[in-house]
Amino acid sequence: MQNAPIAAPKPTPDAPKPIAPPADAPLTAAAPTPNAPRSNAPPAASGPTATVAEPVAADGGIEAHPPTTRTTELWSAAALLGIGATFDNTVAGVNPLGFGFGVRGDYRIHPMFSVGARLLYFVGGSVELPTLDVVMQSWLLAAEGAYVLDLDPLTIQPGVALGLFVRETNYRGYAPFITEDPTSVSQPDTTRLFFYIAPGLNVSLPLALASPALAPLTVGADVRLDVGFGRRVTSSIQLLGQVGLRF
């Protein structure tokens, strides 16, 4: 018996095979996946205190030192205490200023400019005359503006104050007039009002240099040369110390 030929099985279709590149084709490196750009801008400040972002290293990492904090205080207030002296020829040479005290404050409308106000009272002086006593004292109320120089740690503010200067003169006692019928008359008190301009300099130093716990407090000095304009021109000088704070 003659055997029938055996038919070869049909090949099963397979998934398409990737086509290999020719052996002499150049190899191409895979393109890197682009990363989102890193922003070097500092975060937005929420108030007078802002934290500066960490600087970014060349390889995209963050440098190993801690962030720095930059603080800008917009307000300041201080108590003033000192002395003043006039250059005028007053009654019996009485000084209408003498020991004085008061307050001042300012606000930074710009990193290099500030505006503010001050109120001062000077107890003045007195003298005993043969017929009466003379007592004088002074008040000063003014607005002020200054140019701000931040010379770490000093803050120097050259500026000018504009306002009102009140000088009070009180006469105590009597002035006898010898006549056939002696009498005594009182000398009337006087109050003089001047518009005054006072260029000067304010210097402050933070007490945080001595202790971090005293960070808000400052000490300093204030010097003013006053020129008043009224029925006549008057002039004086103020030498004041100050203790205050910035916030």
C-alpha positions in Angstrom: 0.0 0.0 0.0 1.3 3.4 -0.9 1.2 6.0 1.9 -0.5 9.4 1.2 1.7 12.4 1.6 1.3 14.3 4.9 0.5 18.0 4.4 2.6 20.4 6.5 0.6 22.4 9.1 -0.1 26.0 8.2 1.9 28.5 10.2 0.0 30.3 13.0 0.0 34.1 12.4 2.1 35.7 15.1 2.1 39.3 16.5 4.2 41.6 14.3 7.8 41.6 15.3 9.7 44.9 15.6 11.8 45.6 12.8 15.4 45.7 13.9 17.5 48.6 12.5 20.3 47.7 10.2 23.5 46.7 11.9 25.3 49.8 10.6 22.6 52.3 11.7 23.9 54.9 14.3 22.5 54.6 17.8 20.3 57.6 18.9 20.1 58.5 22.6 16.6 58.9 24.1 15.5 62.5 24.6 15.4 63.5 28.3 12.0 64.2 29.7 11.7 68.0 30.3 11.3 69.1 33.9 9.2 72.1 35.0 11.4 75.2 35.4 12.3 76.0 39.0 11.5 79.6 40.0 14.2 81.5 41.9 11.8 84.3 42.9 11.2 84.8 46.6 7.7 84.1 48.0 5.4 87.0 48.3 5.6 88.9 51.6 2.6 88.9 53.8 3.3 91.9 56.0 6.4 93.7 57.1 8.3 90.5 57.6 9.3 88.4 54.6 11.4 85.2 54.3 13.8 85.0 51.3 13.7 81.7 49.4 16.7 79.3 49.5 19.1 79.9 46.6 19.1 77.2 44.0 22.3 75.4 43.2 23.6 74.9 39.6 22.4 71.3 39.5 18.8 72.2 40.5 19.2 71.3 44.2 19.0 73.6 47.2 22.1 74.9 48.8 22.9 73.6 52.2 22.7 76.9 54.3 19.5 78.1 56.1 17.2 80.8 54.6 17.8 84.4 55.7 15.0 86.6 57.1 14.8 90.3 56.2 12.6 92.4 58.5 11.4 95.9 57.7 9.6 97.8 60.5 7.3 100.4 59.2 6.3 102.1 62.4 8.3 103.6 65.2 7.4 105.3 68.5 9.7 106.7 71.2 9.7 108.7 74.5 11.9 111.8 74.4 13.8 113.2 77.4 16.4 116.0 77.4 17.1 119.7 77.6 16.6 122.8 75.6 18.1 126.3 75.6 17.1 129.6 74.0 19.3 132.0 72.2 17.0 135.0 72.9 17.2 137.8 75.4 14.4 136.9 77.8 13.1 138.6 80.9 15.9 138.5 83.5 17.6 135.8 81.3 15.1 133.1 82.1 15.4 130.0 79.9 11.8 129.1 78.6 12.9 125.6 77.8 15.1 123.8 80.3 14.2 120.2 81.1 11.8 118.7 78.6 10.0 115.5 77.8 7.5 114.2 75.2 6.8 111.6 72.5 7.4 111.2 68.8 6.4 108.6 66.2 6.9 108.0 62.5 5.8 105.8 59.6 7.8 104.8 56.5 5.9 105.8 53.5 8.9 104.6 51.4 12.0 102.6 52.3 13.9 105.9 52.3 11.3 108.4 53.6 9.3 108.7 56.7 6.6 111.1 58.1 5.6 111.5 61.7 4.8 113.9 64.6 6.1 115.0 68.0 4.8 116.6 71.1 7.1 118.1 73.7 6.8 120.1 77.0 9.6 122.0 78.6 9.2 123.0 82.2 11.3 126.2 81.6 12.8 128.2 84.4 12.1 131.0 86.9 13.8 133.9 88.6 13.1 136.0 91.7 13.1 139.7 91.2 12.8 142.3 94.0 9.1 142.9 93.1 7.9 139.7 91.5 8.8 136.2 90.3 9.1 135.4 86.6 8.2 131.9 85.4 8.4 130.6 81.8 7.6 127.3 80.1 7.2 126.1 76.5 5.1 123.6 74.4 6.0 122.3 71.0 3.7 120.4 68.6 4.9 119.5 65.1 4.7 117.3 62.1 8.0 116.0 60.7 9.4 114.4 57.6 12.8 112.7 57.3 15.1 110.9 54.8 16.0 107.5 56.1 19.5 106.0 56.0 19.7 102.4 57.1 23.3 101.9 58.1 23.0 98.5 59.8 22.6 98.5 62.7 22.2 102.3 62.9 19.2 104.1 61.5 19.9 107.8 60.8 17.1 110.2 59.9 18.0 113.8 58.9 14.8 115.8 58.5 12.7 118.8 59.5 9.8 119.4 61.9 7.1 122.0 61.2 4.6 123.1 63.8 3.6 125.4 66.7 5.8 126.7 69.5 4.0 128.2 72.6 5.9 130.2 75.2 4.1 131.1 78.4 5.3 133.8 80.8 3.8 134.1 84.3 4.4 136.9 86.7 3.9 136.1 90.4 4.0 138.7 93.1 3.4 142.5 92.9 5.1 145.6 91.6 4.7 148.5 94.1 4.3 152.1 92.9 5.2 154.5 95.6 2.7 157.4 95.7 0.8 159.3 98.3 -1.5 156.3 98.5 0.7 153.2 97.8 -1.0 150.4 95.9 0.1 147.3 94.2 -0.7 146.1 90.7 -0.3 142.7 89.1 1.7 142.1 86.0 -0.4 140.3 83.3 0.6 136.9 82.2 1.5 136.4 78.5 1.2 133.5 76.0 3.1 133.9 72.7 2.5 131.6 69.8 5.1 131.0 67.1 5.1 129.0 63.9 8.4 127.2 64.0 10.7 125.1 61.8 13.2 122.7 63.3 15.8 121.0 61.1 17.6 118.2 62.9 18.8 114.6 63.1 17.4 111.5 64.7 19.6 108.4 65.4 18.4 105.1 66.7 20.1 101.8 67.6 18.4 98.4 68.2 18.8 96.9 71.7 18.8 93.5 70.1 22.6 93.9 69.8 22.8 93.4 73.5 20.1 90.7 73.8 17.7 89.1 71.3 15.0 89.4 73.9 15.1 93.2 73.5 14.7 93.0 69.7 11.7 95.5 69.4 13.4 98.2 71.6 15.7 101.0 70.4 17.7 103.8 72.0 19.0 106.9 70.4 19.2 110.7 70.3 17.5 113.6 68.6 19.0 117.0 68.0 16.9 120.0 66.7 17.6 123.7 66.0 14.4 125.6 66.3 13.5 128.9 64.6 10.2 130.4 65.5 8.3 133.2 63.7 5.7 135.4 65.5 5.7 139.0 66.6 9.5 138.5 66.6 11.9 135.8 65.6 13.0 133.3 68.3 15.6 130.5 68.2 16.6 127.6 70.5 18.2 124.2 70.5 17.1 120.8 71.8 19.3 117.9 72.8 17.1 114.9 73.5 17.6 111.2 74.3 15.0 108.6 73.3 13.8 105.1 74.1 11.4 103.5 71.8 10.4 100.5 69.6 9.9 99.6 66.0 7.1 97.4 64.7 
